[in-house]
């Protein structure tokens, strides 16, 4: 009798777990296009906006491999631009772009930055020339005795326009429960030589899984990052504003791993955080200003790691902005941001 009762309890528990995990199916918002495939394993995208000709903007995406990984450049038709792509990289993980870095009084460059995990370093190139600026790479977490704590994953840039300083924030595959992230200032000497100076160690970690995705709300001055099995954490982007955690939110809306974070900004200061719910194959939307939950969307991708968004006009193909997300078949999906915004604003969420 006891045996039957125990088995009924087990079955009931399984039914409850199955019911909780099988949320209502969401209709798929189909992408405008899917990119060419990369050779190995896509992970994270970044969008470089060509200010002079937005229709010639470039989407960069990482392709992970220990010996011949790459950061591939795609045009707005999803085709690989061979002469803008960087290959022969040891496991490029995440990528970001930054604008108008001051080299000297007459020279400003846009920057592509990405982590090179198997060499424990980050890389910096100019856009659109794709000139190497880092003399082969800048070491990260170099003071760590444990080599496993040096392997970089997430990367994001922040520009303090008041002081004209550019920062690079890096996370790693493994690390401590405090000071998991390091923030570096990009500097250049009178001869034009670039370097990266460590200016801050910060960021809590739950101790479970890892921290990969980082996104910076440039205008609002916040850093968001995914403590994958715990929450989305929020900090000030400017080191001068302190390193106390502002909030830790969102965990209840994710099936398991909290992954890529994209920030979609409206001119009036409103907008959204769009965060990959990896094992649920969906995206969770939060309000940019309040960080409150808004909605969950299905954009047709599977096991998405990284994602990126812009609301700027990119010409006739994407006049209302672009959302890019990684798919597990070695591609990236391009969505017209107008379609995503329309879906967010429809009052259909139950």
VENWODA-V711055 format. One record per backbone hydrogen bond with DSSP energy under -0.5 kcal/mol. NH is the residue of the N-H (numbers start at 0). CO is the residue of the C=O. E is the energy in kcal/mol with one decimal. If there is no record, write none. Layout:
nh: <NH:NH>
co: <CO:CO>
e: <E:E>
This chain:
nh: <4:5:6:7:8:9:10:11:12:13:14:15:16:17:18:19:20:21:22:28:29:31:32:34:35:37:42:45:47:47:48:49:50:55:56:57:58:59:59:60:61:62:63:68:68:69:70:71:71:73:74:77:80:81:83:84:84:85:86:87:88:90:90:92:93:95:97:100:102:102:103:106:108:109:110:111:112:113:114:115:116:116:117:118:119:120:121:122:124:125:126:129:132:133:136:137:139:143:146:148:149:150:151:152:153:155:157:159:159:160:162:163:164:165:166:167:168:169:170:172:173:179:180:181:182:183:184:185:185:186:186:188:191:193:194:196:198:199:201:204:210:211:214:216:217:220:221:222:223:224:225:226:226:227:227:228:229:230:231:232:232:233:234:236:238:240:241:245:246:248:252:253:257:258:258:259:261:263:263:264:265:268:271:272:273:273:274:274:275:276:277:277:279:280:280:281:282:283:284:285:286:287:290:293:294:296:297:298:302:305:307:309:313:320:321:322:323:324:325:326:327:329:330:332:333:334:334:336:338:339:340:341:342:343:344:345:347>
co: <0:1:2:3:4:5:6:7:8:9:10:11:12:13:14:15:16:17:20:297:27:333:333:331:77:329:61:59:45:57:46:47:48:52:53:47:73:45:57:71:43:69:40:64:88:62:85:60:69:58:78:74:72:79:80:80:81:70:84:68:68:64:88:114:152:112:110:108:100:106:106:103:100:126:97:124:95:122:93:120:90:114:89:115:116:115:137:113:111:130:109:125:123:123:133:121:119:140:144:145:146:147:149:170:210:168:166:157:164:158:159:159:159:185:157:183:155:181:153:150:147:202:201:169:199:167:196:165:183:184:194:192:188:132:186:184:182:182:180:176:171:225:223:221:215:216:216:234:214:232:212:224:230:209:225:207:226:226:248:224:230:246:222:220:236:237:238:233:233:231:249:250:227:256:275:304:273:261:271:262:269:265:263:285:261:271:272:283:259:281:256:275:276:276:277:276:296:274:294:272:291:270:286:284:284:282:26:296:277:42:323:321:317:317:309:334:307:332:305:330:301:326:326:324:32:322:332:320:335:335:336:337:338:339:340:341:345>
e: <-2.2:-2.5:-2.1:-2.3:-2.0:-2.1:-2.6:-2.5:-2.3:-2.2:-2.3:-2.4:-2.5:-2.6:-2.5:-2.4:-2.1:-1.8:-1.5:-2.6:-0.8:-2.2:-1.5:-2.6:-2.7:-2.2:-1.5:-2.4:-0.6:-3.3:-0.6:-0.6:-1.0:-2.6:-1.7:-2.1:-2.4:-3.0:-0.6:-2.4:-2.3:-2.7:-3.3:-0.8:-2.5:-2.3:-2.7:-2.8:-0.6:-2.7:-2.4:-2.1:-3.4:-0.9:-1.5:-0.6:-1.1:-2.5:-0.5:-0.6:-2.6:-2.9:-1.4:-1.5:-0.8:-2.5:-2.1:-3.3:-0.8:-2.6:-1.5:-0.8:-2.3:-0.8:-3.2:-3.0:-2.7:-1.6:-1.9:-3.3:-2.2:-0.6:-1.7:-1.2:-1.4:-1.7:-2.6:-3.1:-2.6:-2.3:-2.2:-1.6:-2.6:-0.7:-1.4:-2.7:-1.8:-1.7:-0.7:-1.7:-1.6:-0.7:-0.8:-2.2:-0.5:-1.8:-2.1:-0.5:-2.8:-1.0:-0.6:-1.1:-1.8:-0.5:-3.4:-2.9:-3.3:-2.7:-2.0:-2.8:-0.6:-2.3:-2.5:-2.0:-3.0:-3.0:-3.1:-2.8:-0.5:-0.5:-2.8:-2.1:-2.0:-0.6:-2.3:-2.7:-3.0:-1.5:-2.4:-1.9:-0.9:-0.7:-2.8:-2.8:-1.2:-2.3:-1.4:-3.1:-3.1:-2.0:-2.0:-0.8:-2.2:-1.7:-1.2:-0.6:-3.0:-1.5:-3.0:-2.9:-0.6:-2.1:-2.5:-2.3:-0.6:-2.2:-1.6:-2.9:-1.0:-2.3:-2.0:-1.7:-1.9:-0.6:-2.5:-2.5:-2.6:-0.5:-2.8:-0.6:-2.7:-1.8:-2.3:-2.6:-3.0:-0.5:-0.6:-2.6:-2.6:-3.0:-1.4:-1.0:-0.7:-0.9:-1.0:-1.6:-2.8:-3.1:-3.5:-2.6:-2.8:-2.5:-2.0:-3.0:-1.1:-2.8:-0.6:-0.6:-0.7:-2.7:-2.4:-2.2:-2.4:-1.4:-1.8:-2.4:-3.0:-1.9:-2.3:-2.5:-1.0:-0.9:-0.6:-3.1:-2.7:-3.0:-0.5:-1.9:-1.3:-1.2:-2.9:-2.3:-1.9:-2.5:-2.3:-1.1:-2.1>
